[in-house]
Amino acid sequence: MKPAGGPGPAASEGVGRTGRAGRRRWPVLRTLCATPRLFIAAALALAVGLLLPSAVTTHLATRFLIAFNADSGLCVLLAAVMMQRS
């Protein structure tokens, strides 16, 4: 006898909310689909941090701060575009 409120047969068989077995997405992919603006900004920050010429900065902390500023600026810009469209 199953306890009241416990998971039903769908949870034990690997069936997701949509009722399709075996079609669950990975958590990282689900997060990527839910917050694409965050990942776009993070990719830009990574690119800025790696591709910044050494003539601009020699310190790792300065390079990190420039990449973080690019990331936060793009996040704000993409959020503003999203708000403008809705």
Contacts in CASP RR format, 6 or more apart in sequence:
PFRMAT RR
TARGET T0000
AUTHOR 0000-0000-0000
METHOD contacts of the structure
MODEL  1
MKPAGGPGPAASEGVGRTGRAGRRRWPVLRTLCATPRLFIAAALALAVGL
LLPSAVTTHLATRFLIAFNADSGLCVLLAAVMMQRS
2 8 0 8 1.000
10 16 0 8 1.000
10 19 0 8 1.000
13 21 0 8 1.000
14 21 0 8 1.000
14 22 0 8 1.000
14 24 0 8 1.000
15 21 0 8 1.000
15 22 0 8 1.000
16 22 0 8 1.000
16 23 0 8 1.000
16 24 0 8 1.000
25 33 0 8 1.000
32 39 0 8 1.000
37 75 0 8 1.000
37 78 0 8 1.000
37 79 0 8 1.000
37 82 0 8 1.000
38 75 0 8 1.000
40 74 0 8 1.000
40 78 0 8 1.000
41 71 0 8 1.000
41 72 0 8 1.000
41 73 0 8 1.000
41 74 0 8 1.000
41 75 0 8 1.000
41 78 0 8 1.000
42 71 0 8 1.000
44 70 0 8 1.000
44 71 0 8 1.000
44 74 0 8 1.000
45 67 0 8 1.000
45 68 0 8 1.000
45 70 0 8 1.000
45 71 0 8 1.000
45 74 0 8 1.000
46 67 0 8 1.000
48 66 0 8 1.000
48 67 0 8 1.000
48 70 0 8 1.000
48 71 0 8 1.000
49 63 0 8 1.000
49 64 0 8 1.000
49 66 0 8 1.000
49 67 0 8 1.000
52 63 0 8 1.000
52 66 0 8 1.000
52 67 0 8 1.000
56 66 0 8 1.000
57 63 0 8 1.000
57 66 0 8 1.000
END
